[in-house]
Amino acid sequence: MSLLPRYIESKIARQWHREMLHYLWVGLFATGSQYVLLILCVEVFHSSAVLGSSLGYLAGGSVNYVLNRKHTFASQKKHHRAITQFIIVFIIAFFMNGVLLQALQTFLKLHYIPAQILTTGLVLVWNYSAHKFWTFRDVD
């Protein structure tokens, strides 16, 4: 039994579902570009998966900021503050992506695609949490 009236619970649930749907669509776009660069680098240019994944992660970053700020979280936070916090979260996630991908390939001997899928899932949890509760949170 909840302490909140049913209509408030319903509104919170709808807000969260809308937010998650937007976050997943934005993430799909950014992650799609990351995977394209990853596969191109490995299969066409015969470079490392970490390099390809990192280049792809950089490519999706700016689009990710604009779309998540406006559409996912509908943040009113001032750009200079939000972009600074976004860059901090982005840098942490960028290194998480590279380190996790390298570790999964080196220690667990995973092929680069399943390793990247696992890495994407872990980094997604970090990114969503950090952006929801810090980067795009309207309370300063």
BAMARRO-664486 format. One record per residue: x, y, z of N, C-alpha, C in turn. Coordinates in nm, 3 decimals, always signed. Layout:
# BAMARRO-664486
+---------+---------+---------+---------+---------+---------+---------+---------+---------+
:    n.c1 :    n.c2 :    n.c3 :   ca.c1 :   ca.c2 :   ca.c3 :    c.c1 :    c.c2 :    c.c3 :
+---------+---------+---------+---------+---------+---------+---------+---------+---------+
:       X :       Y :       Z :       X :       Y :       Z :       X :       Y :       Z :
...
+---------+---------+---------+---------+---------+---------+---------+---------+---------+
# end
This chain:
# BAMARRO-664486
+---------+---------+---------+---------+---------+---------+---------+---------+---------+
:    n.c1 :    n.c2 :    n.c3 :   ca.c1 :   ca.c2 :   ca.c3 :    c.c1 :    c.c2 :    c.c3 :
+---------+---------+---------+---------+---------+---------+---------+---------+---------+
:  +0.084 :  -0.118 :  +0.000 :  +0.000 :  +0.000 :  +0.000 :  +0.089 :  +0.124 :  +0.000 :
:  +0.053 :  +0.218 :  -0.084 :  +0.133 :  +0.339 :  -0.099 :  +0.076 :  +0.453 :  -0.017 :
:  +0.164 :  +0.544 :  +0.020 :  +0.121 :  +0.664 :  +0.091 :  +0.072 :  +0.771 :  -0.005 :
:  +0.101 :  +0.754 :  -0.135 :  +0.060 :  +0.851 :  -0.236 :  -0.077 :  +0.815 :  -0.291 :
:  -0.157 :  +0.916 :  -0.323 :  -0.284 :  +0.886 :  -0.390 :  -0.258 :  +0.821 :  -0.526 :
:  -0.352 :  +0.742 :  -0.571 :  -0.339 :  +0.663 :  -0.694 :  -0.307 :  +0.751 :  -0.816 :
:  -0.369 :  +0.868 :  -0.828 :  -0.346 :  +0.953 :  -0.946 :  -0.203 :  +1.009 :  -0.947 :
:  -0.146 :  +1.033 :  -0.830 :  -0.007 :  +1.080 :  -0.824 :  +0.087 :  +0.966 :  -0.864 :
:  +0.061 :  +0.847 :  -0.813 :  +0.142 :  +0.731 :  -0.852 :  +0.135 :  +0.710 :  -1.003 :
:  +0.017 :  +0.723 :  -1.059 :  -0.003 :  +0.704 :  -1.202 :  +0.075 :  +0.809 :  -1.282 :
:  +0.071 :  +0.933 :  -1.237 :  +0.143 :  +1.040 :  -1.306 :  +0.294 :  +1.017 :  -1.299 :
:  +0.345 :  +0.976 :  -1.184 :  +0.487 :  +0.947 :  -1.169 :  +0.527 :  +0.833 :  -1.261 :
:  +0.445 :  +0.728 :  -1.267 :  +0.475 :  +0.614 :  -1.353 :  +0.476 :  +0.655 :  -1.500 :
:  +0.379 :  +0.736 :  -1.543 :  +0.375 :  +0.782 :  -1.683 :  +0.498 :  +0.867 :  -1.714 :
:  +0.536 :  +0.955 :  -1.623 :  +0.654 :  +1.040 :  -1.641 :  +0.779 :  +0.955 :  -1.657 :
:  +0.794 :  +0.856 :  -1.571 :  +0.912 :  +0.769 :  -1.576 :  +0.913 :  +0.689 :  -1.706 :
:  +0.799 :  +0.636 :  -1.749 :  +0.793 :  +0.560 :  -1.874 :  +0.828 :  +0.648 :  -1.994 :
:  +0.776 :  +0.770 :  -1.996 :  +0.807 :  +0.864 :  -2.105 :  +0.956 :  +0.894 :  -2.107 :
:  +1.010 :  +0.921 :  -1.989 :  +1.152 :  +0.953 :  -1.978 :  +1.239 :  +0.837 :  -2.025 :
:  +1.206 :  +0.716 :  -1.982 :  +1.284 :  +0.599 :  -2.021 :  +1.275 :  +0.575 :  -2.171 :
:  +1.158 :  +0.592 :  -2.229 :  +1.141 :  +0.573 :  -2.372 :  +1.227 :  +0.673 :  -2.450 :
:  +1.223 :  +0.798 :  -2.409 :  +1.307 :  +0.899 :  -2.474 :  +1.455 :  +0.867 :  -2.456 :
:  +1.493 :  +0.829 :  -2.335 :  +1.634 :  +0.798 :  -2.308 :  +1.681 :  +0.681 :  -2.395 :
:  +1.597 :  +0.581 :  -2.410 :  +1.634 :  +0.465 :  -2.492 :  +1.643 :  +0.502 :  -2.640 :
:  +1.554 :  +0.588 :  -2.690 :  +1.561 :  +0.630 :  -2.829 :  +1.688 :  +0.712 :  -2.855 :
:  +1.718 :  +0.805 :  -2.768 :  +1.840 :  +0.885 :  -2.782 :  +1.962 :  +0.793 :  -2.774 :
:  +1.960 :  +0.701 :  -2.677 :  +2.070 :  +0.607 :  -2.661 :  +2.086 :  +0.515 :  -2.781 :
:  +1.976 :  +0.475 :  -2.841 :  +1.982 :  +0.389 :  -2.959 :  +2.053 :  +0.460 :  -3.074 :
:  +2.022 :  +0.587 :  -3.092 :  +2.087 :  +0.666 :  -3.196 :  +2.237 :  +0.677 :  -3.170 :
:  +2.273 :  +0.717 :  -3.049 :  +2.415 :  +0.734 :  -3.014 :  +2.489 :  +0.600 :  -3.017 :
:  +2.426 :  +0.496 :  -2.963 :  +2.489 :  +0.364 :  -2.958 :  +2.501 :  +0.306 :  -3.099 :
:  +2.404 :  +0.332 :  -3.183 :  +2.411 :  +0.286 :  -3.322 :  +2.533 :  +0.341 :  -3.393 :
:  +2.558 :  +0.471 :  -3.377 :  +2.677 :  +0.530 :  -3.439 :  +2.805 :  +0.473 :  -3.378 :
:  +2.802 :  +0.445 :  -3.248 :  +2.918 :  +0.386 :  -3.183 :  +2.948 :  +0.247 :  -3.240 :
:  +2.845 :  +0.166 :  -3.257 :  +2.864 :  +0.031 :  -3.308 :  +2.908 :  +0.031 :  -3.454 :
:  +2.857 :  +0.125 :  -3.533 :  +2.900 :  +0.134 :  -3.674 :  +3.049 :  +0.164 :  -3.680 :
:  +3.095 :  +0.262 :  -3.603 :  +3.239 :  +0.295 :  -3.602 :  +3.321 :  +0.180 :  -3.544 :
:  +3.271 :  +0.115 :  -3.442 :  +3.340 :  -0.001 :  -3.383 :  +3.363 :  -0.109 :  -3.490 :
:  +3.258 :  -0.147 :  -3.559 :  +3.268 :  -0.254 :  -3.659 :  +3.356 :  -0.211 :  -3.777 :
:  +3.342 :  -0.086 :  -3.822 :  +3.428 :  -0.037 :  -3.929 :  +3.575 :  -0.041 :  -3.891 :
:  +3.605 :  +0.007 :  -3.773 :  +3.745 :  +0.008 :  -3.729 :  +3.803 :  -0.133 :  -3.720 :
:  +3.726 :  -0.226 :  -3.665 :  +3.777 :  -0.362 :  -3.647 :  +3.781 :  -0.437 :  -3.780 :
:  +3.672 :  -0.437 :  -3.853 :  +3.660 :  -0.521 :  -3.972 :  +3.723 :  -0.462 :  -4.097 :
:  +3.716 :  -0.331 :  -4.112 :  +3.769 :  -0.268 :  -4.234 :  +3.912 :  -0.218 :  -4.214 :
:  +3.935 :  -0.149 :  -4.102 :  +4.066 :  -0.089 :  -4.080 :  +4.157 :  -0.173 :  -3.991 :
:  +4.107 :  -0.285 :  -3.942 :  +4.184 :  -0.381 :  -3.860 :  +4.251 :  -0.316 :  -3.740 :
:  +4.179 :  -0.223 :  -3.678 :  +4.229 :  -0.161 :  -3.556 :  +4.165 :  -0.230 :  -3.436 :
:  +4.199 :  -0.184 :  -3.318 :  +4.147 :  -0.248 :  -3.198 :  +4.001 :  -0.210 :  -3.175 :
:  +3.931 :  -0.299 :  -3.107 :  +3.791 :  -0.274 :  -3.073 :  +3.779 :  -0.154 :  -2.978 :
:  +3.873 :  -0.140 :  -2.888 :  +3.869 :  -0.028 :  -2.793 :  +3.880 :  +0.105 :  -2.867 :
:  +3.967 :  +0.113 :  -2.968 :  +3.980 :  +0.236 :  -3.045 :  +3.850 :  +0.266 :  -3.120 :
:  +3.796 :  +0.167 :  -3.187 :  +3.672 :  +0.187 :  -3.261 :  +3.556 :  +0.226 :  -3.171 :
:  +3.545 :  +0.158 :  -3.058 :  +3.439 :  +0.187 :  -2.963 :  +3.454 :  +0.328 :  -2.906 :
:  +3.577 :  +0.366 :  -2.876 :  +3.604 :  +0.499 :  -2.820 :  +3.571 :  +0.609 :  -2.920 :
:  +3.611 :  +0.590 :  -3.045 :  +3.578 :  +0.689 :  -3.149 :  +3.426 :  +0.701 :  -3.164 :
:  +3.359 :  +0.587 :  -3.164 :  +3.213 :  +0.587 :  -3.174 :  +3.147 :  +0.654 :  -3.055 :
:  +3.204 :  +0.633 :  -2.936 :  +3.149 :  +0.694 :  -2.815 :  +3.161 :  +0.846 :  -2.823 :
:  +3.273 :  +0.894 :  -2.873 :  +3.292 :  +1.038 :  -2.890 :  +3.191 :  +1.095 :  -2.990 :
:  +3.165 :  +1.020 :  -3.097 :  +3.073 :  +1.067 :  -3.201 :  +2.931 :  +1.088 :  -3.147 :
:  +2.887 :  +1.003 :  -3.057 :  +2.751 :  +1.014 :  -3.005 :  +2.733 :  +1.115 :  -2.893 :
:  +2.840 :  +1.165 :  -2.837 :  +2.833 :  +1.249 :  -2.718 :  +2.757 :  +1.379 :  -2.732 :
:  +2.786 :  +1.458 :  -2.833 :  +2.722 :  +1.590 :  -2.845 :  +2.573 :  +1.576 :  -2.875 :
:  +2.538 :  +1.481 :  -2.960 :  +2.397 :  +1.458 :  -2.990 :  +2.325 :  +1.412 :  -2.864 :
:  +2.391 :  +1.329 :  -2.786 :  +2.336 :  +1.278 :  -2.662 :  +2.301 :  +1.393 :  -2.566 :
:  +2.389 :  +1.490 :  -2.554 :  +2.364 :  +1.603 :  -2.464 :  +2.239 :  +1.680 :  -2.507 :
:  +2.236 :  +1.721 :  -2.632 :  +2.127 :  +1.804 :  -2.682 :  +1.993 :  +1.733 :  -2.669 :
:  +1.985 :  +1.609 :  -2.715 :  +1.857 :  +1.537 :  -2.714 :  +1.812 :  +1.502 :  -2.572 :
:  +1.904 :  +1.458 :  -2.487 :  +1.864 :  +1.423 :  -2.351 :  +1.824 :  +1.546 :  -2.270 :
:  +1.895 :  +1.655 :  -2.287 :  +1.861 :  +1.776 :  -2.213 :  +1.722 :  +1.824 :  -2.250 :
:  +1.695 :  +1.828 :  -2.378 :  +1.568 :  +1.884 :  -2.425 :  +1.452 :  +1.785 :  -2.416 :
:  +1.471 :  +1.664 :  -2.465 :  +1.358 :  +1.572 :  -2.481 :  +1.342 :  +1.472 :  -2.366 :
:  +1.451 :  +1.417 :  -2.317 :  +1.439 :  +1.314 :  -2.215 :  +1.408 :  +1.374 :  -2.079 :
:  +1.491 :  +1.464 :  -2.034 :  +1.478 :  +1.516 :  -1.898 :  +1.411 :  +1.653 :  -1.892 :
:  +1.389 :  +1.717 :  -2.007 :  +1.326 :  +1.849 :  -2.015 :  +1.384 :  +1.943 :  -1.909 :
:  +1.516 :  +1.948 :  -1.907 :  +1.586 :  +2.025 :  -1.803 :  +1.585 :  +2.174 :  -1.834 :
:  +1.569 :  +2.252 :  -1.728 :  +1.575 :  +2.397 :  -1.736 :  +1.706 :  +2.450 :  -1.678 :
:  +1.794 :  +2.359 :  -1.639 :  +1.923 :  +2.400 :  -1.582 :  +2.001 :  +2.482 :  -1.685 :
:  +2.074 :  +2.581 :  -1.637 :  +2.153 :  +2.665 :  -1.726 :  +2.255 :  +2.580 :  -1.801 :
:  +2.272 :  +2.614 :  -1.931 :  +2.359 :  +2.534 :  -2.017 :  +2.502 :  +2.522 :  -1.963 :
:  +2.558 :  +2.632 :  -1.915 :  +2.698 :  +2.625 :  -1.871 :  +2.716 :  +2.526 :  -1.756 :
:  +2.618 :  +2.518 :  -1.671 :  +2.626 :  +2.423 :  -1.559 :  +2.599 :  +2.280 :  -1.607 :
:  +2.495 :  +2.263 :  -1.688 :  +2.459 :  +2.130 :  -1.738 :  +2.569 :  +2.073 :  -1.827 :
:  +2.626 :  +2.155 :  -1.915 :  +2.728 :  +2.103 :  -2.006 :  +2.855 :  +2.065 :  -1.930 :
:  +2.887 :  +2.140 :  -1.827 :  +3.003 :  +2.106 :  -1.744 :  +2.981 :  +1.971 :  -1.676 :
:  +2.865 :  +1.953 :  -1.619 :  +2.834 :  +1.826 :  -1.552 :  +2.825 :  +1.712 :  -1.653 :
:  +2.768 :  +1.740 :  -1.770 :  +2.760 :  +1.638 :  -1.874 :  +2.899 :  +1.591 :  -1.915 :
:  +2.990 :  +1.686 :  -1.932 :  +3.127 :  +1.651 :  -1.973 :  +3.195 :  +1.564 :  -1.868 :
:  +3.174 :  +1.594 :  -1.741 :  +3.232 :  +1.512 :  -1.634 :  +3.177 :  +1.370 :  -1.640 :
:  +3.046 :  +1.357 :  -1.651 :  +2.984 :  +1.224 :  -1.662 :  +3.032 :  +1.154 :  -1.788 :
:  +3.041 :  +1.228 :  -1.898 :  +3.085 :  +1.173 :  -2.026 :  +3.228 :  +1.119 :  -2.017 :
:  +3.317 :  +1.193 :  -1.955 :  +3.456 :  +1.149 :  -1.943 :  +3.465 :  +1.021 :  -1.860 :
:  +3.393 :  +1.016 :  -1.750 :  +3.392 :  +0.894 :  -1.668 :  +3.338 :  +0.777 :  -1.749 :
:  +3.228 :  +0.798 :  -1.820 :  +3.168 :  +0.692 :  -1.900 :  +3.259 :  +0.651 :  -2.016 :
:  +3.327 :  +0.746 :  -2.076 :  +3.420 :  +0.718 :  -2.185 :  +3.529 :  +0.621 :  -2.137 :
:  +3.587 :  +0.649 :  -2.021 :  +3.690 :  +0.560 :  -1.968 :  +3.632 :  +0.427 :  -1.921 :
:  +3.512 :  +0.430 :  -1.862 :  +3.446 :  +0.305 :  -1.824 :  +3.429 :  +0.216 :  -1.947 :
:  +3.383 :  +0.276 :  -2.057 :  +3.360 :  +0.202 :  -2.181 :  +3.489 :  +0.133 :  -2.228 :
:  +3.597 :  +0.208 :  -2.235 :  +3.724 :  +0.152 :  -2.283 :  +3.781 :  +0.046 :  -2.191 :
:  +3.780 :  +0.073 :  -2.062 :  +3.836 :  -0.021 :  -1.964 :  +3.753 :  -0.149 :  -1.957 :
:  +3.623 :  -0.135 :  -1.951 :  +3.537 :  -0.254 :  -1.945 :  +3.549 :  -0.339 :  -2.072 :
:  +3.550 :  -0.274 :  -2.186 :  +3.563 :  -0.348 :  -2.312 :  +3.695 :  -0.422 :  -2.316 :
:  +3.802 :  -0.355 :  -2.281 :  +3.934 :  -0.419 :  -2.279 :  +3.938 :  -0.534 :  -2.180 :
:  +3.882 :  -0.515 :  -2.063 :  +3.883 :  -0.620 :  -1.960 :  +3.803 :  -0.742 :  -2.004 :
:  +3.686 :  -0.719 :  -2.062 :  +3.603 :  -0.832 :  -2.107 :  +3.671 :  -0.910 :  -2.219 :
:  +3.742 :  -0.839 :  -2.306 :  +3.813 :  -0.907 :  -2.414 :  +3.938 :  -0.979 :  -2.362 :
:  +4.009 :  -0.917 :  -2.271 :  +4.136 :  -0.972 :  -2.223 :  +4.115 :  -1.085 :  -2.123 :
:  +4.034 :  -1.062 :  -2.022 :  +4.022 :  -1.159 :  -1.913 :  +3.916 :  -1.266 :  -1.938 :
:  +3.806 :  -1.228 :  -2.000 :  +3.701 :  -1.326 :  -2.027 :  +3.707 :  -1.380 :  -2.171 :
:  +3.799 :  -1.323 :  -2.250 :  +3.820 :  -1.367 :  -2.389 :  +3.693 :  -1.359 :  -2.473 :
:  +3.612 :  -1.256 :  -2.447 :  +3.490 :  -1.238 :  -2.524 :  +3.520 :  -1.175 :  -2.659 :
:  +3.444 :  -1.213 :  -2.760 :  +3.448 :  -1.148 :  -2.891 :  +3.408 :  -1.002 :  -2.869 :
:  +3.455 :  -0.913 :  -2.954 :  +3.432 :  -0.771 :  -2.929 :  +3.285 :  -0.729 :  -2.930 :
:  +3.200 :  -0.795 :  -3.008 :  +3.058 :  -0.755 :  -3.011 :  +2.986 :  -0.789 :  -2.879 :
:  +2.991 :  -0.915 :  -2.830 :  +2.927 :  -0.940 :  -2.699 :  +2.991 :  -0.858 :  -2.586 :
:  +3.122 :  -0.837 :  -2.596 :  +3.189 :  -0.755 :  -2.494 :  +3.136 :  -0.612 :  -2.496 :
:  +3.115 :  -0.558 :  -2.616 :  +3.062 :  -0.422 :  -2.627 :  +2.917 :  -0.416 :  -2.581 :
:  +2.839 :  -0.518 :  -2.607 :  +2.699 :  -0.520 :  -2.562 :  +2.693 :  -0.517 :  -2.408 :
:  +2.774 :  -0.598 :  -2.343 :  +2.780 :  -0.596 :  -2.196 :  +2.828 :  -0.460 :  -2.145 :
:  +2.930 :  -0.408 :  -2.208 :  +2.985 :  -0.278 :  -2.170 :  +2.879 :  -0.170 :  -2.185 :
:  +2.807 :  -0.172 :  -2.295 :  +2.701 :  -0.073 :  -2.319 :  +2.597 :  -0.077 :  -2.208 :
:  +2.557 :  -0.197 :  -2.169 :  +2.457 :  -0.210 :  -2.062 :  +2.505 :  -0.151 :  -1.931 :
:  +2.630 :  -0.178 :  -1.895 :  +2.684 :  -0.125 :  -1.769 :  +2.701 :  +0.026 :  -1.773 :
:  +2.751 :  +0.077 :  -1.884 :  +2.770 :  +0.221 :  -1.896 :  +2.635 :  +0.293 :  -1.902 :
:  +2.535 :  +0.231 :  -1.961 :  +2.402 :  +0.289 :  -1.968 :  +2.346 :  +0.315 :  -1.828 :
:  +2.363 :  +0.221 :  -1.739 :  +2.314 :  +0.238 :  -1.601 :  +2.382 :  +0.359 :  -1.536 :
:  +2.512 :  +0.370 :  -1.552 :  +2.587 :  +0.483 :  -1.497 :  +2.536 :  +0.614 :  -1.557 :
:  +2.529 :  +0.619 :  -1.691 :  +2.489 :  +0.742 :  -1.758 :  +2.350 :  +0.788 :  -1.718 :
:  +2.255 :  +0.698 :  -1.722 :  +2.117 :  +0.737 :  -1.688 :  +2.111 :  +0.791 :  -1.545 :
:  +2.169 :  +0.720 :  -1.453 :  +2.164 :  +0.762 :  -1.313 :  +2.231 :  +0.897 :  -1.292 :
:  +2.350 :  +0.913 :  -1.348 :  +2.424 :  +1.038 :  -1.331 :  +2.351 :  +1.155 :  -1.396 :
:  +2.295 :  +1.133 :  -1.514 :  +2.226 :  +1.242 :  -1.582 :  +2.092 :  +1.276 :  -1.515 :
:  +2.020 :  +1.177 :  -1.473 :  +1.890 :  +1.202 :  -1.410 :  +1.907 :  +1.275 :  -1.276 :
:  +2.000 :  +1.228 :  -1.195 :  +2.008 :  +1.280 :  -1.059 :  +2.112 :  +1.390 :  -1.040 :
:  +2.188 :  +1.420 :  -1.146 :  +2.289 :  +1.525 :  -1.131 :  +2.292 :  +1.619 :  -1.251 :
:  +2.329 :  +1.570 :  -1.369 :  +2.348 :  +1.656 :  -1.484 :  +2.226 :  +1.738 :  -1.519 :
:  +2.111 :  +1.674 :  -1.535 :  +1.991 :  +1.742 :  -1.582 :  +1.888 :  +1.768 :  -1.473 :
:  +1.928 :  +1.748 :  -1.349 :  +1.838 :  +1.776 :  -1.237 :  +1.825 :  +1.927 :  -1.225 :
:  +1.702 :  +1.976 :  -1.222 :  +1.678 :  +2.119 :  -1.225 :  +1.712 :  +2.192 :  -1.095 :
:  +1.717 :  +2.121 :  -0.986 :  +1.749 :  +2.184 :  -0.858 :  +1.900 :  +2.206 :  -0.851 :
:  +1.942 :  +2.329 :  -0.831 :  +2.086 :  +2.359 :  -0.822 :  +2.131 :  +2.376 :  -0.681 :
+---------+---------+---------+---------+---------+---------+---------+---------+---------+
# end
